[in-house]
Structure formats: structure tokens, C-alpha cells
Amino acid sequence: MPSTPSDLIAAAEKHLVSAAEALTDEMRSYPMPVSGCDAQYNHLIAERNRVHAALTALTGTPFVATPRTPYEGAGIESR
């Protein structure tokens, strides 16, 4: 049974939320790092930021340029 794009997006969102929760749990249980010197902890922070950026991109409403609105914030041209 083929999945619809909406189903695939919902599945991706579910997996990203799970990844964010797993990273948060791992960061909570991580021993206190030495500020700026712990490469593994810094990697967890970078991964968490990537997951949150992906979730934001997935759940946000993208701007689609058209001839009537060539850039975001341009307003709508009336004819």
C-alpha cells in the first residue's frame, strides 16, 4: 500500500520528535562537561540543533515566491 506524502511527512515528524527526545534524555544523563572542552557533549548539542532545525523546516509553512509576491514580506500585488 503506497504512502501519501502527508503520511510520509507525519512519519518523518514522528521520528524527528523521537530523536529530539532521545538526545534530550542522553544530554540529561551526561556527566557534567567542562565548558567548551567536551567534544562528545558539543556533538550532542549540534545534533539536537540539527533535529530542531529539521522539525522547524518540516512543520513550518514555507514561502513560495510568485510573480505577484516575489519575496517574503513584499505584500500582495493587486490587479
KAFEN-V128031 format. One record per backbone hydrogen bond with DSSP energy under -0.5 kcal/mol. NH is the residue of the N-H (numbers start at 1). CO is the residue of the C=O. Records with the same first field share a line. If there is no record, write none. Layout:
NH=CO + CO
//
This chain:
8=4
9=5
10=6
11=7
12=8
13=9
14=10
15=11
16=12
17=13
18=14
19=15
20=16
21=17
22=18
23=19
24=20
25=21
26=22
27=23
28=24
29=25
30=26 + 27
35=33
37=34
38=34
39=37
42=38
43=39
44=40
45=41
46=42
47=43
48=44
49=45
50=46
51=47
52=48
53=49
54=50
55=51
56=52
57=53
58=54
59=55
60=56
62=60
65=63
66=69
74=71
77=68 + 75
//
